[in-house]
């Protein structure tokens, strides 16, 4: 155990040290880390990660980051250990950058960096809670890295129909280049990014010890069943609030997709291209290229886990 000396600088005090379990040191402060306390939520933008993270954080045993002042209270914006997704092209692009895919072999894996992450996040957690949750999109392709830093931690990834994700992201897609430097991504490019990000997760999955991948469509259709699986993964003593799950806007995106089949020549070409290039690959995840808002039954998930 870390020495139970007082902290004259007002940093990590005795109560916090006892709360975290295993010693590490950053800037001469002892930080106690118990990896099993940490819950990471990830998934591409517009997949439903934010509402799920908020639902989880409402449980009496879980604390999510709050009052951070950063977008969606995402931990990526608070830390300086690894690059934020903006450095890799931002939403709709980041998973295409090899450097964004962090694994257990990353040079950034160290006790010091684990302690540094906790130090930047802990002011925004309620440390009295048993589980501490952090949500950022890129967590879905950083599972090996996060579990190497925090052995025993859990990773929950939300997956949604790639066309729903791609069409929803059009709202933030710049005409050419945004003021922050983010470039436009075509609809086909967004679908290709979805497939690549989930392929990286498939590669990582066999090496992850506590992983739960859920489809957004299944969560909306059967919230009690899906949330029960998460509660079991996290060892919660009471159920998660299934009545807090709200349906998304699948019908709206379905209408947009249907309209492209009879739209102008460019729209028809884009739709045919996506159907031809990606239809079979999307089906591997239980999605029909023609139907948005629905998920087909899978005998076994592509990730080899529940």
N, C-alpha and C positions, 0 to 999 in steps of 0.2 A: 504493500500500500504506500501511497505518497505520505510524506510526513504531514502531520496535522498541525503545522505551524500557522500562525496568523499571516495574513497577507497585508503588509503595511501600505501597499500601493492601491488598495481597494479593488483589486482584480478578482481572481478566482478565490473565493473564501472557502472555509472548511466545509460548509453545507454543500456547496457545489462540488467539491472534490469527492465527498462521500457519495454524491448522487451519480457520479459517472463511472466509478468502479475500477478502471485500470489506468496506470500512470502514463502520461506522455508530457513533454515539456515544450513550450513555445515562449520565446522572449523571457526566459527565466521564470515563467509561471507554470506551475504544475496543473495539467488538465487531466481529469480522470475520465477514461473512455470505456463504456460498455457497449460494444457494437450491437448487441441485440436490442438496444433501446431505439435504434434508428430505423425509420421507415422512409424510403425514397419512392416518390411517385413520378412517373415519366410518361411520355407519349407526345406525338406530334401536335403542333398547334391546332386548335379547333377539334380535338379528339375527345374532349370531355375531362381532361385532367384537372382543370381548376374546380369545377363543381364537385368532382369526387374528392379532391383534397380537402375542400371545405366541409364536405359531409363527414369525412373521417375525423377532421379536427374538432367537430362538435361532440365526438364521443368523450365521455369523462376520463378515459384513460389515455387520450391522445392530445398532444399539443402541436399545432401547426405554427409556422412562422406568422406573426401578425404585427401590424403597426410598423412595418419596415420602411414604408415610403417608396418602395420600388415596385415595378410592374408585377401585378398578380402575386405579390409577396414571394417571388421566386428567389431561392437561395443563391442561384448563380450570380445575381446582381449584387450580392453583398460580399462575396469572397474574392480573394486574389490568388488562389492556388492554381486554378485552371482557367483557360480562356472562356469567356462567355460565347454564346452561339453567334453573336454578331461578328466576332472575329473570323468565323467560318462561313460567312455569307448570310446569316440570319435565317428566319423562317423560310421553309421551302427549299433551302440549300444546304444547311449546316451538315447534314449526315453525309453529303457527298465529299466532304473534306476528310481525308484519311486521319488528320490530326485530331478531329473531333471524336473519333472512336477510341476512347480510353479503356484500357484493359488492365488486368492485374499485373502485367509486365511493364506498365508505364513507369518512366523514370520519376514521375510525380508521386508515386506510392511511397510514403514514409510516415513514421509516427509523428514527425513534426507537422507534416501537412494535414494529417488527420486532426491533430490538436488545433491547428490554425483554422480549419473549417469550423470546428465546434466553437472556437473562440469568437468567430464572426457571426455565428448564427445564434448562440445561446442567449444574447440579450432579448431576442424576439420569441423565445420559447417560454412556456411555463414549466420550469424544471421540477415542479411538484408532480407532473404527470409521468406515468410510467413509460410512455412512448413519445418520441420526438420526430415529427414529420417534416420533410423538406420536399418541395415539388419544383422541378424544372424540366422542360421538354427533353433536353439532351440526356437526362438520366437513363432513358431507354437504351442508349448506346454507350453507357458508362457503367453498366452493372458490375462488370469484373473489377473495375477500378474502385468503385464505391465499396464493394464487399471486401476488397483487399485492404482498404483503409479502415473499414468498420466490419470486421468479421462477425457474422451472425446477423447482420442487418437484413432487412427485407426490401425487395424491389417490387412495386406494383406498376404495371404498364397498362395504359388504356389504348385500345386500338379501335379505330372507326373506319367505316367504308372509305376507301381512298378518294372516291369522287365527292363524297360529302365534305371531306377535309379540303380537297383541292378547290371546290366551288366556294366553300366558306371563306377560304383565304383570298379570294379575288378582291374582297373589300380592302385588304391591306396591300394588294399587289400594285406597285407603282406603274405608271404608264411606260416609263423607261428606267429611270433611276431615282430613288427617293433621296431626300435631303441628307439622310444619314449614310448614303452610299449603297444602300441595298438595291440590287437590280431586279428588274421584272423577271418572273419565271412563268413560262407558258403553262397552260393547263396540263399538257402532256408531261412537261418537266416536273410539275408538282406530283403527278401520279408516279413518275419514275423515282422521284425522291422518296415518296412513301414506301415503295417497294424496296428500295435500297436500305432505308432505315430499318425496316422490319427484317430484312435479310441479315443485317448485322446483329440484330437481337437473336435471330435463330442461331447464328454461329456462336453467340455468347452463352445461350441458354444452358447447354450441357454443363458448363462450369459454374453456374450460379446455384447457390444452395437454397435460397428462399426467394422464389420468383412466382408471381401470380400475373398472368396476362389475361385481361378480360376485354371482350368486345363491348363497345358502348351500346350497340344494339341489344345485346343480351342483358346488359344492366338495366336498360329501359324496359325491356319486355318482361324480365323476371328479376326484379331488384332484390327480393328476399333471398333467392338462391345465390345470386352473385355476391351479395354482401355477406352472406353466411360463409362463403368460401374465404373472403378476406378476413372476417372475424376469426375464423379457425387458424389462418396463417399467422395472425398477430396474437393469438391466444387471448382474445378479449373475453371478459367475464360477463358481458351483456351484449345484446344485438346492436348492430348499426341501424340507423333510422332509415328504413327502406322507403317510408312515405315521403322522404325528402328528395327522392329521385324524380326529375322532371324530364319529359321527352324533349328531344331537340327539334330541329326544323328539317327533318328528312323529306317531308312532302315538298317543301319549297325547292330543295335541291333536285328532287326528282322532276319537278316541272321544268326547271332550267335545263336539265339533261335531255328530257324529252323534246323540248323546243329546238335543241341543236340538231335533232334528226331531220327536221323540216325547215331549218333556218336558212341563212344565206350560204353561199358556197363555201366560205371559209369555215363557218360553224359546222357544216356537214363534214367537211374534210377533217377537222379537228376530232370530231366524234369518231369517225371511221378509223382514224389513226390510233386513237386510244383503245378502241375495241380490238383492233388487229394486233397491236403491239403488246397490250397488257392484259387482255381478257383472261387468258389461261393462268397467268401468274397471280392475278387477283383471286381467282377461284380457289387457289391453294389455301387461302385464308378464310374460305367460306363465304365469299362475296360474289354476287352476280353483277357483272359489268353493266347490266341493263336495269338493275333494281337497287335504288339507293334507300337506305333506311331499314333494310332487311339483312339478316345474317342467316346463312344456311347451316343446318346441323353439321357438326364435324365429329367423326368417330374418334379422332385424335387431333389435338391442336398441332399446328406446325412447329411449336416450340418444345414439344415433348413434356409439357407440364400442364397442370390444371388451368 
